[in-house]
Amino acid sequence: MREFPSSREASEKTTQWWTSGSGVSFEGLVKREPGPGTRAESRGVVGGVPARERKAGRGGDCARSRARAPAAMDPFLVLLHSVSTGLSSGELTELKFLCQGRVGKRKLERVQSGLDLFSVLLEQSELDGQRTELLRELLVSLRRRDLLRLLDDFEAGAVARAPAEERDLCAAFDIICEHVGKDWRRLARQLKVSDTKIDAIEVKYPRNLTEQVRESLRVWKNTAREDAEVSQLVDALRACRLNLVADLVMEEQQAQGLQNENESGHSDVSLVSWDSDTPAPRASS
């Protein structure tokens, strides 16, 4: 059984990789303040401590803490590190094979870890925090349900941070994936997904009906872009006589709307109570 590193070891490895040249393509995903360790190699800085201070014995615990704790690491970067840590050498070889059509031969020969592979995919705009389809496809091919759960958790967090319209779409996707089943092809055609793309989805996920449904919805959303709305999904469901599923989507959207209104109301009350200089009226006895 593979032993996974402790959280402290993983954090230190992430920091070492993040500040090294191999992690350069990930820097766009990380919000951090410019500091003395930003260009460690060119300025003689190691672990955030200039060479002259190391020789003089200065820097101390504060500098070492700064090296171990990079500021505000992007959740997607953390996800990629966790996935890379969980890969065996055989699984890495399989991922490289699956990426042959996307990554050049010379680049693949230089890949020694999952982070190396993800770095190349990021550089080529094949992967980012908003488009995780490729990562999901790779993990499905490996049949790594534990790593897929990490991806699910990341996407759930991204949905929580997304605008209300995006959350509504994701909730509708979940309901459709759960209830549509084998009728997904009819629904996909109603959403103007081409037969060529439908065939490609079946090839990509040959034994996973839920992923077939979800991928068809992703294809529709990516094609429609800003025009993708829950109302279009409801109309397509009713056109396919999937009225029960359409009703479930509508009920969920109404519940989300009420929740958003309640949250907005609580926020307004809080602002009034804190910002108002007028004392609250006393209850009459």
Backbone as CSV, one residue per row, in Angstrom:
resi,resn,N_x,N_y,N_z,CA_x,CA_y,CA_z,C_x,C_y,C_z
1,MET,0.843,-1.197,0.000,0.000,0.000,0.000,0.876,1.245,0.000
2,ARG,0.518,2.245,-0.889,1.311,3.455,-0.946,1.081,4.290,0.286
3,GLU,2.140,4.870,0.821,2.022,5.767,1.954,1.988,7.203,1.448
4,PHE,0.990,7.949,1.884,0.872,9.324,1.466,1.580,10.216,2.475
5,PRO,2.184,11.312,2.016,2.898,12.183,2.934,1.947,12.887,3.877
6,SER,2.461,13.289,5.031,1.672,14.044,5.976,1.340,15.399,5.404
7,SER,0.371,16.095,6.053,-0.026,17.402,5.544,1.131,18.380,5.581
8,ARG,2.013,18.260,6.617,3.146,19.177,6.696,4.139,18.900,5.574
9,GLU,4.402,17.618,5.321,5.326,17.266,4.239,4.763,17.713,2.896
10,ALA,3.456,17.513,2.691,2.834,17.918,1.435,2.929,19.421,1.250
11,SER,2.717,20.175,2.351,2.800,21.623,2.260,4.197,22.072,1.896
12,GLU,5.218,21.430,2.536,6.593,21.810,2.244,6.976,21.476,0.812
13,LYS,6.509,20.304,0.324,6.806,19.934,-1.061,6.136,20.888,-2.033
14,THR,4.878,21.281,-1.703,4.184,22.228,-2.561,4.931,23.540,-2.629
15,THR,5.424,24.007,-1.467,6.153,25.265,-1.421,7.429,25.184,-2.238
16,GLN,8.179,24.080,-2.085,9.425,23.925,-2.831,9.151,23.929,-4.325
17,TRP,8.113,23.195,-4.730,7.791,23.125,-6.162,7.282,24.456,-6.681
18,TRP,6.454,25.132,-5.847,5.826,26.380,-6.252,6.863,27.462,-6.512
19,THR,7.920,27.505,-5.695,8.930,28.543,-5.851,10.040,28.161,-6.806
20,SER,9.989,26.934,-7.368,11.017,26.496,-8.301,10.600,26.793,-9.728
21,GLY,11.515,26.583,-10.649,11.210,26.866,-12.051,10.133,25.984,-12.612
22,SER,9.988,24.745,-12.079,9.013,23.824,-12.651,7.591,24.283,-12.421
23,GLY,7.381,25.152,-11.441,6.026,25.592,-11.150,5.659,26.913,-11.769
24,VAL,6.466,27.383,-12.724,6.244,28.730,-13.239,4.886,28.894,-13.870
25,SER,4.361,27.855,-14.545,3.089,28.000,-15.235,1.925,28.061,-14.267
26,PHE,2.142,27.708,-13.008,1.074,27.753,-12.031,0.989,29.113,-11.347
27,GLU,1.957,29.993,-11.575,1.970,31.221,-10.809,0.767,32.092,-11.110
28,GLY,0.191,31.950,-12.309,-1.003,32.717,-12.623,-2.192,32.305,-11.792
29,LEU,-2.151,31.115,-11.208,-3.255,30.637,-10.395,-3.081,30.988,-8.929
30,VAL,-1.953,31.574,-8.568,-1.646,31.830,-7.177,-1.560,33.323,-6.938
31,LYS,-2.325,33.819,-5.994,-2.264,35.226,-5.643,-1.279,35.383,-4.489
32,ARG,-0.187,36.044,-4.752,0.780,36.236,-3.697,1.441,37.603,-3.860
33,GLU,1.885,38.145,-2.744,2.552,39.424,-2.762,3.985,39.243,-3.224
34,PRO,4.524,40.211,-3.992,5.930,40.106,-4.391,6.821,40.175,-3.164
35,GLY,7.729,39.232,-3.039,8.578,39.168,-1.864,9.999,38.862,-2.245
36,PRO,10.889,38.762,-1.251,12.295,38.533,-1.552,12.566,37.183,-2.157
37,GLY,11.621,36.226,-2.034,11.873,34.893,-2.573,11.294,34.662,-3.941
38,THR,10.805,35.730,-4.599,10.130,35.553,-5.883,11.074,35.050,-6.953
39,ARG,12.313,35.534,-6.973,13.282,35.070,-7.956,14.488,34.502,-7.216
40,ALA,14.273,33.328,-6.664,15.268,32.746,-5.778,16.572,32.468,-6.485
41,GLU,16.488,31.940,-7.697,17.708,31.535,-8.376,18.541,32.738,-8.814
42,SER,17.875,33.780,-9.352,18.610,34.894,-9.933,19.153,35.847,-8.884
43,ARG,18.561,35.867,-7.674,18.974,36.834,-6.692,19.642,36.202,-5.485
44,GLY,19.937,34.923,-5.565,20.636,34.274,-4.468,19.806,34.156,-3.218
45,VAL,18.509,33.933,-3.409,17.620,33.838,-2.271,17.140,32.402,-2.150
46,VAL,17.261,31.812,-0.993,16.799,30.454,-0.751,15.922,30.481,0.479
47,GLY,14.689,29.948,0.330,13.778,29.926,1.468,13.387,31.314,1.926
48,GLY,13.452,32.315,1.018,13.064,33.658,1.379,14.140,34.419,2.123
49,VAL,15.362,33.856,2.278,16.442,34.503,3.020,17.588,34.797,2.076
50,PRO,17.991,36.065,1.914,19.125,36.391,1.056,20.384,35.683,1.511
51,ALA,21.281,35.402,0.520,22.492,34.650,0.816,23.343,35.340,1.873
52,ARG,23.432,36.677,1.802,24.281,37.372,2.774,23.750,37.238,4.194
53,GLU,22.402,37.157,4.346,21.839,36.986,5.671,22.029,35.575,6.175
54,ARG,22.000,34.574,5.261,22.235,33.205,5.701,23.643,33.066,6.231
55,LYS,24.592,33.688,5.525,25.980,33.591,5.981,26.162,34.260,7.336
56,ALA,25.429,35.337,7.566,25.561,36.044,8.836,24.704,35.426,9.923
57,GLY,23.962,34.370,9.564,23.138,33.700,10.559,21.821,34.396,10.817
58,ARG,21.450,35.367,9.930,20.203,36.087,10.146,19.091,35.402,9.361
59,GLY,17.916,35.977,9.453,16.741,35.398,8.778,15.879,34.691,9.789
60,GLY,16.425,33.713,10.484,15.775,33.076,11.623,14.473,32.388,11.298
61,ASP,13.688,32.181,12.365,12.448,31.428,12.243,11.428,32.148,11.383
62,CYS,11.426,33.472,11.428,10.439,34.221,10.659,10.598,33.953,9.168
63,ALA,11.826,33.961,8.687,12.078,33.710,7.264,11.717,32.287,6.893
64,ARG,12.030,31.328,7.799,11.685,29.939,7.496,10.184,29.757,7.450
65,SER,9.443,30.457,8.338,7.986,30.371,8.307,7.447,30.937,7.008
66,ARG,8.072,32.050,6.543,7.638,32.652,5.297,7.829,31.694,4.134
67,ALA,8.883,30.902,4.170,9.147,29.948,3.096,8.160,28.807,3.116
68,ARG,7.713,28.418,4.330,6.815,27.266,4.424,5.371,27.643,4.175
69,ALA,5.023,28.918,4.202,3.621,29.308,4.115,3.398,30.340,3.026
70,PRO,3.361,29.934,1.758,3.054,30.886,0.689,1.650,31.429,0.855
71,ALA,1.444,32.665,0.449,0.174,33.328,0.715,-0.885,32.934,-0.297
72,ALA,-2.086,32.660,0.209,-3.290,32.517,-0.608,-3.091,31.604,-1.804
73,MET,-2.783,30.345,-1.556,-2.629,29.404,-2.660,-3.986,29.119,-3.287
74,ASP,-4.016,29.081,-4.593,-5.245,28.867,-5.322,-5.770,27.453,-5.059
75,PRO,-7.092,27.303,-4.818,-7.653,25.967,-4.550,-7.390,24.970,-5.674
76,PHE,-7.365,25.440,-6.913,-7.118,24.518,-8.024,-5.685,24.005,-7.990
77,LEU,-4.751,24.859,-7.601,-3.361,24.430,-7.456,-3.237,23.370,-6.365
78,VAL,-3.951,23.576,-5.265,-3.937,22.595,-4.176,-4.516,21.266,-4.656
79,LEU,-5.602,21.331,-5.443,-6.205,20.119,-5.995,-5.213,19.366,-6.872
80,LEU,-4.533,20.068,-7.772,-3.589,19.413,-8.670,-2.446,18.775,-7.889
81,HIS,-1.988,19.446,-6.834,-0.928,18.855,-6.020,-1.411,17.574,-5.343
82,SER,-2.645,17.599,-4.816,-3.192,16.418,-4.147,-3.342,15.255,-5.117
83,VAL,-3.814,15.561,-6.336,-3.954,14.506,-7.347,-2.587,13.935,-7.707
84,SER,-1.615,14.811,-7.918,-0.271,14.349,-8.275,0.322,13.477,-7.185
85,THR,0.114,13.874,-5.925,0.646,13.097,-4.807,0.048,11.692,-4.762
86,GLY,-1.209,11.572,-5.180,-1.888,10.281,-5.112,-1.641,9.359,-6.295
87,LEU,-0.866,9.792,-7.279,-0.632,8.969,-8.470,0.553,8.037,-8.273
88,SER,0.405,6.810,-8.746,1.536,5.880,-8.783,2.309,6.112,-10.082
89,SER,3.491,5.535,-10.174,4.291,5.693,-11.394,3.577,5.072,-12.592
90,GLY,2.898,3.955,-12.361,2.154,3.324,-13.450,1.001,4.193,-13.930
91,GLU,0.317,4.852,-12.984,-0.791,5.727,-13.365,-0.280,6.967,-14.097
92,LEU,0.877,7.469,-13.681,1.468,8.602,-14.397,1.792,8.210,-15.843
93,THR,2.328,7.002,-16.030,2.620,6.517,-17.379,1.341,6.435,-18.210
94,GLU,0.250,5.986,-17.577,-1.027,5.886,-18.293,-1.549,7.268,-18.669
95,LEU,-1.394,8.242,-17.774,-1.834,9.596,-18.074,-1.032,10.194,-19.232
96,LYS,0.258,9.934,-19.251,1.091,10.431,-20.345,0.640,9.824,-21.671
97,PHE,0.283,8.545,-21.638,-0.208,7.884,-22.846,-1.518,8.522,-23.315
98,LEU,-2.419,8.819,-22.364,-3.703,9.408,-22.712,-3.559,10.830,-23.262
99,CYS,-2.474,11.500,-22.905,-2.262,12.889,-23.336,-1.404,12.998,-24.594
100,GLN,-1.112,11.879,-25.240,-0.245,11.916,-26.420,-0.806,12.795,-27.530
101,GLY,-2.110,12.828,-27.669,-2.700,13.653,-28.709,-2.736,15.133,-28.370
102,ARG,-2.435,15.483,-27.119,-2.489,16.867,-26.673,-1.113,17.458,-26.407
103,VAL,-0.167,16.619,-25.998,1.159,17.080,-25.602,2.193,16.451,-26.522
104,GLY,3.160,17.242,-26.962,4.197,16.745,-27.852,5.078,15.683,-27.201
105,LYS,5.707,14.876,-28.031,6.521,13.763,-27.548,7.668,14.228,-26.670
106,ARG,8.357,15.287,-27.068,9.508,15.762,-26.293,9.078,16.261,-24.923
107,LYS,7.960,16.954,-24.865,7.471,17.429,-23.568,7.090,16.265,-22.672
108,LEU,6.457,15.258,-23.243,6.064,14.100,-22.438,7.286,13.361,-21.900
109,GLU,8.365,13.333,-22.671,9.579,12.660,-22.208,10.173,13.356,-20.992
110,ARG,9.937,14.657,-20.861,10.479,15.403,-19.729,9.574,15.352,-18.503
111,VAL,8.365,14.826,-18.655,7.419,14.749,-17.536,7.861,13.654,-16.563
112,GLN,8.118,14.044,-15.327,8.546,13.103,-14.293,7.541,12.981,-13.154
113,SER,6.509,13.796,-13.164,5.515,13.762,-12.087,4.196,14.287,-12.625
114,GLY,3.141,14.100,-11.821,1.849,14.636,-12.208,1.874,16.148,-12.334
115,LEU,2.632,16.814,-11.454,2.732,18.268,-11.520,3.359,18.726,-12.828
116,ASP,4.371,17.981,-13.304,4.980,18.320,-14.594,3.942,18.253,-15.718
117,LEU,3.137,17.210,-15.700,2.123,17.035,-16.742,1.066,18.132,-16.658
118,PHE,0.606,18.426,-15.445,-0.407,19.463,-15.285,0.140,20.828,-15.700
119,SER,1.425,21.057,-15.437,2.043,22.319,-15.830,1.992,22.493,-17.344
120,VAL,2.297,21.428,-18.081,2.250,21.495,-19.538,0.820,21.746,-20.023
121,LEU,-0.144,21.059,-19.431,-1.536,21.224,-19.838,-2.032,22.636,-19.557
122,LEU,-1.574,23.220,-18.451,-1.936,24.604,-18.145,-1.323,25.568,-19.150
123,GLU,-0.067,25.346,-19.489,0.606,26.209,-20.456,-0.097,26.189,-21.809
124,GLN,-0.637,25.030,-22.165,-1.309,24.882,-23.461,-2.800,25.211,-23.390
125,SER,-3.238,25.730,-22.235,-4.647,26.106,-22.036,-5.596,24.926,-22.215
126,GLU,-5.112,23.742,-21.888,-5.963,22.551,-21.942,-6.711,22.349,-20.629
127,LEU,-6.274,23.073,-19.596,-6.779,22.822,-18.258,-6.703,24.109,-17.457
128,ASP,-7.755,24.381,-16.672,-7.697,25.464,-15.692,-8.835,25.264,-14.698
129,GLY,-8.906,26.167,-13.726,-9.892,26.009,-12.665,-11.323,26.142,-13.125
130,GLN,-11.540,26.755,-14.290,-12.890,26.890,-14.837,-13.250,25.755,-15.786
131,ARG,-12.246,25.042,-16.270,-12.485,23.947,-17.223,-11.763,22.703,-16.707
132,THR,-12.488,21.904,-15.959,-11.897,20.710,-15.332,-12.291,19.426,-16.057
133,GLU,-12.888,19.559,-17.243,-13.389,18.368,-17.936,-12.266,17.382,-18.247
134,LEU,-11.114,17.891,-18.697,-9.999,17.006,-19.047,-9.495,16.273,-17.820
135,LEU,-9.364,16.968,-16.709,-8.907,16.316,-15.475,-9.882,15.217,-15.070
136,ARG,-11.162,15.482,-15.185,-12.164,14.459,-14.847,-12.051,13.262,-15.789
137,GLU,-11.866,13.541,-17.064,-11.728,12.462,-18.046,-10.529,11.577,-17.710
138,LEU,-9.419,12.185,-17.334,-8.207,11.418,-17.008,-8.427,10.569,-15.758
139,LEU,-9.063,11.143,-14.746,-9.284,10.405,-13.501,-10.301,9.280,-13.690
140,VAL,-11.300,9.512,-14.547,-12.253,8.443,-14.861,-11.536,7.288,-15.544
141,SER,-10.601,7.607,-16.441,-9.842,6.563,-17.128,-9.011,5.741,-16.143
142,LEU,-8.514,6.393,-15.102,-7.731,5.678,-14.079,-8.619,4.919,-13.097
143,ARG,-9.912,5.223,-13.110,-10.870,4.623,-12.170,-10.481,4.941,-10.725
144,ARG,-10.023,6.159,-10.513,-9.643,6.604,-9.173,-10.792,7.404,-8.562
145,ARG,-11.704,6.695,-7.915,-12.864,7.353,-7.330,-12.472,8.301,-6.204
146,ASP,-11.392,7.971,-5.480,-10.961,8.851,-4.390,-10.509,10.202,-4.933
147,LEU,-9.776,10.192,-6.035,-9.338,11.447,-6.628,-10.493,12.184,-7.296
148,LEU,-11.447,11.439,-7.836,-12.636,12.074,-8.402,-13.436,12.787,-7.317
149,ARG,-13.444,12.221,-6.101,-14.134,12.896,-5.001,-13.465,14.225,-4.667
150,LEU,-12.128,14.270,-4.752,-11.425,15.540,-4.541,-11.847,16.576,-5.582
151,LEU,-11.978,16.119,-6.827,-12.416,17.015,-7.889,-13.852,17.476,-7.650
152,ASP,-14.705,16.557,-7.212,-16.093,16.917,-6.893,-16.141,17.983,-5.805
153,ASP,-15.303,17.815,-4.774,-15.269,18.786,-3.675,-14.809,20.153,-4.175
154,PHE,-13.797,20.158,-5.062,-13.326,21.425,-5.616,-14.429,22.102,-6.417
155,GLU,-15.118,21.335,-7.271,-16.163,21.919,-8.104,-17.325,22.418,-7.249
156,ALA,-17.620,21.685,-6.155,-18.685,22.138,-5.249,-18.305,23.467,-4.606
157,GLY,-17.041,23.608,-4.230,-16.582,24.874,-3.673,-16.618,25.990,-4.685
158,ALA,-16.274,25.663,-5.941,-16.320,26.670,-7.007,-17.748,27.119,-7.252
159,VAL,-18.700,26.183,-7.166,-20.104,26.535,-7.347,-20.565,27.462,-6.232
160,ALA,-20.114,27.177,-5.004,-20.510,28.014,-3.873,-20.012,29.448,-4.031
161,ARG,-18.867,29.611,-4.716,-18.315,30.950,-4.930,-18.841,31.602,-6.206
162,ALA,-19.626,30.848,-6.985,-20.086,31.335,-8.287,-21.320,32.223,-8.134
163,PRO,-21.661,33.012,-9.174,-22.894,33.807,-9.144,-24.125,32.913,-9.054
164,ALA,-25.253,33.532,-8.703,-26.486,32.764,-8.496,-26.890,32.007,-9.754
165,GLU,-26.718,32.628,-10.932,-27.117,31.962,-12.181,-26.305,30.687,-12.405
166,GLU,-25.016,30.739,-12.085,-24.169,29.558,-12.248,-24.572,28.462,-11.276
167,ARG,-24.912,28.837,-10.058,-25.356,27.841,-9.070,-26.655,27.180,-9.514
168,ASP,-27.553,27.970,-10.104,-28.813,27.403,-10.596,-28.558,26.370,-11.692
169,LEU,-27.645,26.677,-12.603,-27.319,25.740,-13.675,-26.725,24.455,-13.130
170,CYS,-25.818,24.584,-12.169,-25.183,23.389,-11.590,-26.202,22.526,-10.861
171,ALA,-27.130,23.159,-10.148,-28.184,22.402,-9.464,-29.065,21.675,-10.482
172,ALA,-29.385,22.353,-11.590,-30.183,21.715,-12.648,-29.421,20.544,-13.257
173,PHE,-28.131,20.716,-13.468,-27.314,19.623,-14.010,-27.393,18.394,-13.109
174,ASP,-27.278,18.603,-11.800,-27.307,17.472,-10.857,-28.629,16.721,-10.940
175,ILE,-29.726,17.462,-11.018,-31.043,16.824,-11.091,-31.186,16.044,-12.400
176,ILE,-30.778,16.641,-13.495,-30.893,15.973,-14.798,-30.032,14.717,-14.836
177,CYS,-28.813,14.807,-14.315,-27.932,13.631,-14.300,-28.519,12.498,-13.478
178,GLU,-29.263,12.846,-12.450,-29.819,11.821,-11.565,-31.061,11.161,-12.139
179,HIS,-31.833,11.901,-12.972,-33.154,11.401,-13.361,-33.355,11.123,-14.850
180,VAL,-32.520,11.679,-15.714,-32.783,11.528,-17.154,-32.423,10.140,-17.668
181,GLY,-31.271,9.614,-17.231,-30.877,8.267,-17.634,-30.610,8.137,-19.120
182,LYS,-31.123,7.078,-19.717,-30.823,6.770,-21.125,-31.468,7.737,-22.106
183,ASP,-32.348,8.594,-21.627,-32.971,9.584,-22.509,-32.067,10.778,-22.774
184,TRP,-30.816,10.731,-22.286,-29.941,11.895,-22.409,-29.633,12.243,-23.868
185,ARG,-29.588,11.236,-24.752,-29.291,11.526,-26.157,-30.404,12.375,-26.782
186,ARG,-31.644,12.026,-26.461,-32.779,12.803,-26.984,-32.735,14.237,-26.455
187,LEU,-32.398,14.376,-25.175,-32.292,15.708,-24.586,-31.139,16.493,-25.217
188,ALA,-30.020,15.812,-25.440,-28.858,16.485,-26.038,-29.196,17.006,-27.435
189,ARG,-29.903,16.200,-28.214,-30.282,16.653,-29.560,-31.235,17.844,-29.481
190,GLN,-32.133,17.836,-28.487,-33.049,18.953,-28.309,-32.295,20.233,-27.945
191,LEU,-31.134,20.066,-27.272,-30.286,21.206,-26.910,-29.298,21.561,-28.020
192,LYS,-29.492,20.976,-29.206,-28.670,21.279,-30.392,-27.232,20.758,-30.270
193,VAL,-27.025,19.700,-29.479,-25.724,19.031,-29.449,-25.677,18.088,-30.651
194,SER,-24.643,18.188,-31.450,-24.569,17.423,-32.698,-24.394,15.927,-32.435
195,ASP,-24.809,15.117,-33.413,-24.645,13.666,-33.292,-23.168,13.279,-33.195
196,THR,-22.310,14.047,-33.857,-20.868,13.760,-33.776,-20.366,13.900,-32.352
197,LYS,-20.797,14.956,-31.668,-20.382,15.159,-30.286,-21.024,14.129,-29.356
198,ILE,-22.246,13.735,-29.654,-22.898,12.700,-28.840,-22.136,11.380,-28.953
199,ASP,-21.746,11.029,-30.173,-20.953,9.808,-30.363,-19.618,9.904,-29.623
200,ALA,-18.991,11.092,-29.654,-17.713,11.267,-28.967,-17.875,11.124,-27.455
201,ILE,-19.001,11.583,-26.929,-19.269,11.450,-25.491,-19.402,9.981,-25.111
202,GLU,-20.093,9.210,-25.946,-20.253,7.779,-25.660,-18.916,7.057,-25.690
203,VAL,-18.034,7.469,-26.594,-16.701,6.856,-26.652,-15.878,7.248,-25.440
204,LYS,-16.009,8.502,-25.021,-15.216,8.994,-23.886,-15.636,8.329,-22.578
205,TYR,-16.942,8.125,-22.383,-17.454,7.516,-21.147,-18.324,6.308,-21.505
206,PRO,-17.711,5.220,-21.952,-18.485,4.092,-22.492,-19.362,3.373,-21.465
207,ARG,-18.975,3.372,-20.205,-19.734,2.624,-19.191,-20.198,3.500,-18.039
208,ASN,-20.239,4.786,-18.263,-20.607,5.699,-17.178,-21.740,6.609,-17.666
209,LEU,-22.965,6.186,-17.387,-24.131,6.903,-17.883,-24.213,8.310,-17.287
210,THR,-23.908,8.441,-16.004,-23.989,9.757,-15.358,-23.036,10.746,-15.997
211,GLU,-21.814,10.302,-16.284,-20.851,11.191,-16.921,-21.233,11.511,-18.360
212,GLN,-21.907,10.584,-19.042,-22.397,10.864,-20.390,-23.405,12.013,-20.353
213,VAL,-24.333,11.937,-19.387,-25.333,13.000,-19.258,-24.657,14.329,-18.928
214,ARG,-23.761,14.311,-17.937,-23.118,15.548,-17.491,-22.257,16.165,-18.595
215,GLU,-21.553,15.317,-19.340,-20.702,15.835,-20.407,-21.544,16.466,-21.515
216,SER,-22.701,15.880,-21.822,-23.564,16.468,-22.850,-24.059,17.847,-22.406
217,LEU,-24.345,17.996,-21.111,-24.769,19.291,-20.591,-23.619,20.296,-20.615
218,ARG,-22.407,19.836,-20.341,-21.239,20.714,-20.407,-21.024,21.216,-21.842
219,VAL,-21.180,20.293,-22.800,-21.009,20.674,-24.206,-22.027,21.742,-24.584
220,TRP,-23.270,21.545,-24.170,-24.307,22.551,-24.447,-23.955,23.883,-23.795
221,LYS,-23.540,23.850,-22.537,-23.228,25.086,-21.818,-22.045,25.813,-22.448
222,ASN,-21.015,25.065,-22.828,-19.844,25.695,-23.444,-20.190,26.304,-24.803
223,THR,-21.150,25.696,-25.500,-21.562,26.234,-26.801,-22.438,27.474,-26.633
224,ALA,-23.374,27.396,-25.679,-24.296,28.513,-25.455,-23.622,29.682,-24.743
225,ARG,-22.584,29.386,-23.948,-21.843,30.411,-23.193,-22.790,31.238,-22.322
226,GLU,-22.794,32.579,-22.489,-23.592,33.446,-21.614,-25.090,33.242,-21.801
227,ASP,-25.487,32.636,-22.912,-26.916,32.439,-23.175,-27.482,31.197,-22.497
228,ALA,-26.632,30.393,-21.861,-27.099,29.174,-21.206,-27.925,29.527,-19.970
229,GLU,-29.179,29.102,-19.947,-30.071,29.405,-18.840,-30.872,28.167,-18.451
230,VAL,-31.318,28.144,-17.216,-32.103,27.019,-16.724,-33.402,26.900,-17.507
231,SER,-33.983,28.017,-17.892,-35.255,27.980,-18.627,-35.125,27.203,-19.934
232,GLN,-33.968,27.274,-20.577,-33.742,26.510,-21.807,-33.723,25.011,-21.512
233,LEU,-33.129,24.636,-20.401,-33.123,23.225,-20.012,-34.540,22.737,-19.741
234,VAL,-35.325,23.553,-19.054,-36.709,23.169,-18.745,-37.509,23.003,-20.037
235,ASP,-37.361,23.938,-20.971,-38.083,23.834,-22.244,-37.671,22.573,-23.010
236,ALA,-36.375,22.261,-23.013,-35.898,21.070,-23.717,-36.429,19.805,-23.058
237,LEU,-36.480,19.785,-21.727,-37.014,18.626,-21.005,-38.490,18.413,-21.340
238,ARG,-39.241,19.484,-21.375,-40.670,19.347,-21.681,-40.879,18.933,-23.139
239,ALA,-40.026,19.422,-24.035,-40.121,19.004,-25.435,-39.860,17.514,-25.584
240,CYS,-39.045,16.954,-24.685,-38.754,15.513,-24.691,-39.750,14.732,-23.830
241,ARG,-40.785,15.426,-23.331,-41.811,14.819,-22.473,-41.220,14.265,-21.173
242,LEU,-40.171,14.923,-20.706,-39.587,14.591,-19.406,-40.083,15.618,-18.393
243,ASN,-41.414,15.663,-18.244,-42.035,16.711,-17.441,-41.715,16.582,-15.959
244,LEU,-41.585,15.371,-15.464,-41.271,15.186,-14.045,-39.905,15.796,-13.722
245,VAL,-38.934,15.556,-14.591,-37.599,16.120,-14.372,-37.654,17.638,-14.481
246,ALA,-38.415,18.139,-15.439,-38.554,19.588,-15.594,-39.158,20.210,-14.341
247,ASP,-40.164,19.539,-13.753,-40.784,20.050,-12.519,-39.775,20.075,-11.375
248,LEU,-38.939,19.042,-11.281,-37.929,19.004,-10.227,-36.925,20.146,-10.373
249,VAL,-36.539,20.428,-11.618,-35.608,21.531,-11.869,-36.247,22.856,-11.468
250,MET,-37.520,23.061,-11.826,-38.205,24.293,-11.485,-38.347,24.456,-9.973
251,GLU,-38.674,23.375,-9.286,-38.812,23.437,-7.827,-37.485,23.801,-7.165
252,GLU,-36.400,23.209,-7.672,-35.086,23.516,-7.109,-34.719,24.975,-7.366
253,GLN,-35.042,25.482,-8.561,-34.725,26.875,-8.874,-35.522,27.820,-7.974
254,GLN,-36.791,27.503,-7.724,-37.597,28.335,-6.839,-37.058,28.312,-5.416
255,ALA,-36.617,27.133,-4.967,-36.045,27.031,-3.625,-34.760,27.841,-3.516
256,GLN,-33.934,27.785,-4.568,-32.704,28.573,-4.578,-33.017,30.064,-4.559
257,GLY,-34.061,30.469,-5.299,-34.438,31.879,-5.318,-34.871,32.376,-3.949
258,LEU,-35.670,31.552,-3.245,-36.093,31.922,-1.896,-34.905,32.011,-0.950
259,GLN,-33.972,31.065,-1.089,-32.785,31.089,-0.234,-31.960,32.341,-0.489
260,ASN,-31.800,32.713,-1.751,-31.038,33.921,-2.068,-31.714,35.169,-1.506
261,GLU,-33.070,35.200,-1.587,-33.797,36.344,-1.036,-33.639,36.427,0.471
262,ASN,-33.694,35.262,1.145,-33.531,35.253,2.596,-32.138,35.727,2.994
263,GLU,-31.118,35.246,2.259,-29.753,35.660,2.572,-29.591,37.158,2.349
264,SER,-30.199,37.686,1.289,-30.119,39.119,1.021,-30.839,39.903,2.093
265,GLY,-31.985,39.393,2.564,-32.734,40.065,3.628,-31.967,40.129,4.924
266,HIS,-31.325,39.005,5.300,-30.521,38.980,6.526,-29.376,39.966,6.426
267,SER,-28.781,40.065,5.238,-27.659,40.984,5.049,-28.110,42.423,5.221
268,ASP,-29.302,42.774,4.669,-29.811,44.130,4.792,-30.114,44.479,6.241
269,VAL,-30.724,43.522,6.968,-31.037,43.753,8.373,-29.769,43.985,9.168
270,SER,-28.758,43.185,8.872,-27.489,43.315,9.588,-26.865,44.677,9.336
271,LEU,-26.915,45.140,8.067,-26.324,46.438,7.746,-27.069,47.562,8.455
272,VAL,-28.399,47.470,8.518,-29.175,48.511,9.182,-28.851,48.555,10.661
273,SER,-28.789,47.382,11.301,-28.573,47.334,12.737,-27.201,47.833,13.128
274,TRP,-26.208,47.620,12.273,-24.852,48.041,12.599,-24.581,49.479,12.183
275,ASP,-25.182,49.937,11.063,-24.831,51.239,10.530,-25.714,52.369,11.046
276,SER,-26.896,52.039,11.493,-27.825,53.077,11.903,-27.402,53.703,13.214
277,ASP,-27.494,55.042,13.280,-27.192,55.735,14.537,-28.420,55.829,15.428
278,THR,-29.589,55.502,14.874,-30.810,55.606,15.642,-30.986,54.364,16.500
279,PRO,-31.207,54.529,17.802,-31.383,53.346,18.662,-32.658,52.598,18.301
280,ALA,-32.631,51.298,18.444,-33.780,50.474,18.123,-34.925,50.809,19.067
281,PRO,-36.163,50.846,18.569,-37.307,51.172,19.429,-37.525,50.087,20.471
282,ARG,-37.933,50.520,21.660,-38.198,49.577,22.732,-39.609,49.027,22.596
283,ALA,-39.724,47.772,22.957,-41.056,47.156,22.914,-41.923,47.756,24.003
284,SER,-43.163,48.062,23.658,-44.062,48.620,24.654,-44.516,47.577,25.644
285,SER,-44.607,47.951,26.878,-44.998,46.990,27.919,-46.497,46.895,28.000
